[in-house]
Amino acid sequence: METCLFIALIFIYILTTAFLSPNTLKRLWTSAFIISFILTAVAIAYVKIYADETLMKVGELNWYYLLYVFGSVSVVLGVIILWLYKRGLIEIFTASPDDENQ
């Protein structure tokens, strides 16, 4: 499943690189990152808050622990990255169409 998703994302990236301008490409993939970042944060919060009500009990989550830790670390790193590059992100989404070739 993950391998197919990885291959599909690479294929989509190659297609978007061929057909979109650089600024639109940055907008698209930055938006995809932000959306996936938010969904990961919500999923981790859901597992943390409703661990007793999910299909697995906390004790059964032991082999998911590594995934949970790396997911949590990626959320923290994502917040840091978004904060560090906030000016660049604002410029990506507020650039006029005239600035497409930069």
C-alpha positions as CSV (number, residue, x, y, z in Angstrom):
1,M,0.0,0.0,0.0
2,E,2.7,2.5,1.0
3,T,4.9,1.6,-1.9
4,C,2.0,2.2,-4.4
5,L,1.3,5.5,-2.7
6,F,4.9,6.5,-2.9
7,I,5.1,5.6,-6.6
8,A,1.9,7.4,-7.3
9,L,3.1,10.6,-5.6
10,I,6.4,10.5,-7.6
11,F,4.4,10.0,-10.8
12,I,2.1,12.9,-9.9
13,Y,5.1,15.1,-9.1
14,I,6.7,14.4,-12.5
15,L,3.4,15.2,-14.2
16,T,2.9,18.4,-12.3
17,T,6.5,19.5,-12.9
18,A,5.9,19.1,-16.6
19,F,2.6,21.0,-16.8
20,L,2.6,23.6,-14.1
21,S,4.6,26.8,-13.5
22,P,7.2,26.7,-10.7
23,N,5.1,29.0,-8.4
24,T,1.9,27.0,-8.9
25,L,4.0,23.8,-8.3
26,K,5.2,25.2,-5.0
27,R,1.7,26.2,-4.0
28,L,0.3,22.8,-4.8
29,W,2.9,20.7,-3.0
30,T,3.1,23.1,0.0
31,S,-0.7,22.9,0.3
32,A,-0.4,19.1,0.1
33,F,2.2,19.2,2.9
34,I,0.1,21.4,5.1
35,I,-3.0,19.3,4.6
36,S,-1.2,16.1,5.4
37,F,0.5,17.7,8.4
38,I,-2.9,18.8,9.8
39,L,-4.4,15.3,9.2
40,T,-1.5,13.7,10.9
41,A,-1.8,16.0,13.9
42,V,-5.5,15.3,14.1
43,A,-5.1,11.6,13.8
44,I,-2.4,11.5,16.5
45,A,-4.5,13.7,18.8
46,Y,-7.5,11.4,18.2
47,V,-5.5,8.3,19.1
48,K,-4.1,10.0,22.2
49,I,-7.5,11.4,23.4
50,Y,-9.8,8.5,22.5
51,A,-7.3,5.6,23.0
52,D,-9.8,3.7,25.3
53,E,-12.7,4.0,22.8
54,T,-10.8,3.0,19.6
55,L,-10.7,-0.5,18.3
56,M,-7.4,-1.1,20.1
57,K,-6.7,-0.6,23.7
58,V,-3.6,1.3,24.8
59,G,-1.8,-2.0,25.7
60,E,-2.4,-3.3,22.2
61,L,-0.8,-0.3,20.6
62,N,2.7,-1.4,21.6
63,W,3.9,-2.2,18.1
64,Y,2.4,1.1,16.9
65,Y,4.5,2.9,19.4
66,L,7.3,3.6,17.0
67,L,4.9,4.9,14.4
68,Y,3.2,7.1,17.0
69,V,6.5,8.5,18.2
70,F,7.7,9.3,14.7
71,G,4.3,10.8,13.8
72,S,4.5,13.0,16.9
73,V,8.1,14.0,16.1
74,S,7.0,14.9,12.5
75,V,4.2,17.1,13.8
76,V,6.6,19.0,16.1
77,L,9.2,19.3,13.3
78,G,6.4,20.4,10.9
79,V,5.4,23.2,13.3
80,I,9.0,24.3,13.5
81,I,9.5,24.2,9.8
82,L,6.3,26.1,9.1
83,W,7.4,28.7,11.7
84,L,10.9,29.0,10.2
85,Y,9.6,29.4,6.7
86,K,6.5,31.4,7.4
87,R,7.7,34.4,5.3
88,G,8.4,32.1,2.3
89,L,5.1,30.4,2.7
90,I,3.3,33.7,2.7
91,E,5.1,34.7,-0.4
92,I,4.2,31.5,-2.2
93,F,0.5,31.9,-1.6
94,T,0.4,35.7,-2.1
95,A,2.6,36.0,-5.2
96,S,0.9,37.5,-8.2
97,P,0.6,35.6,-11.4
98,D,3.2,38.0,-12.9
99,D,5.8,36.5,-10.6
100,E,5.4,33.0,-12.0
101,N,8.8,32.9,-13.7
102,Q,10.9,33.7,-10.6
